[in-house]
Amino acid sequence: MHTVRSTVLAAPLLALGLSAGAAVPGVEGVAQPAQIRCNTQAGGGAVNAVHADKIVFKIIGPLQAQVPGDQMALDALPRNTELDIKVLDDPHKVADLRAKVLTFLGAAPSAANRLQVDVGQVLYAMVCPVKPFTPPAD
């Protein structure tokens, strides 16, 4: 029975050009930005995908607000509870996830604040816009 099951599973894999045995994948040492072209504008310019991160995190201790008037609102955020934010991402840069969380929350980007944020996971999306995307000014 085991041989039949292996043969039944192996046949579709072999048809796809895949091995039925476990193979350790190679390591890719060179990274390329995930720049995806969705379309081309009438003038020939590229319409690229918009990149976004959903960062799941916990605030594990007190945070200092960037602006003193925001401290009460920052203190009111729940501690030790999974929270998430959705932020735009630049595929040509390395993302500092804790800095993104602190900036989004209005917390000061200090070393002490960085220790109070625990990033659990990051989900990623690329979306092709219906019209060309213009990022907001900083």
Rosetta blueprint (number, residue, H / E / L):
1 M L
2 H H
3 T H
4 V H
5 R H
6 S H
7 T H
8 V H
9 L H
10 A H
11 A H
12 P H
13 L H
14 L H
15 A H
16 L L
17 G L
18 L L
19 S L
20 A L
21 G L
22 A L
23 A L
24 V L
25 P L
26 G L
27 V L
28 E L
29 G L
30 V L
31 A L
32 Q L
33 P L
34 A L
35 Q L
36 I L
37 R E
38 C E
39 N E
40 T E
41 Q L
42 A L
43 G L
44 G L
45 G L
46 A E
47 V E
48 N E
49 A L
50 V E
51 H E
52 A E
53 D E
54 K E
55 I E
56 V E
57 F E
58 K E
59 I E
60 I L
61 G L
62 P L
63 L L
64 Q L
65 A E
66 Q L
67 V L
68 P H
69 G H
70 D H
71 Q H
72 M H
73 A H
74 L H
75 D H
76 A L
77 L L
78 P L
79 R L
80 N L
81 T L
82 E L
83 L E
84 D E
85 I E
86 K E
87 V E
88 L E
89 D E
90 D L
91 P L
92 H L
93 K L
94 V L
95 A L
96 D L
97 L H
98 R H
99 A H
100 K H
101 V H
102 L H
103 T H
104 F H
105 L H
106 G L
107 A E
108 A L
109 P L
110 S L
111 A H
112 A H
113 N H
114 R H
115 L L
116 Q L
117 V E
118 D E
119 V E
120 G E
121 Q E
122 V E
123 L E
124 Y E
125 A E
126 M E
127 V E
128 C L
129 P L
130 V L
131 K L
132 P L
133 F L
134 T L
135 P L
136 P L
137 A L
138 D L
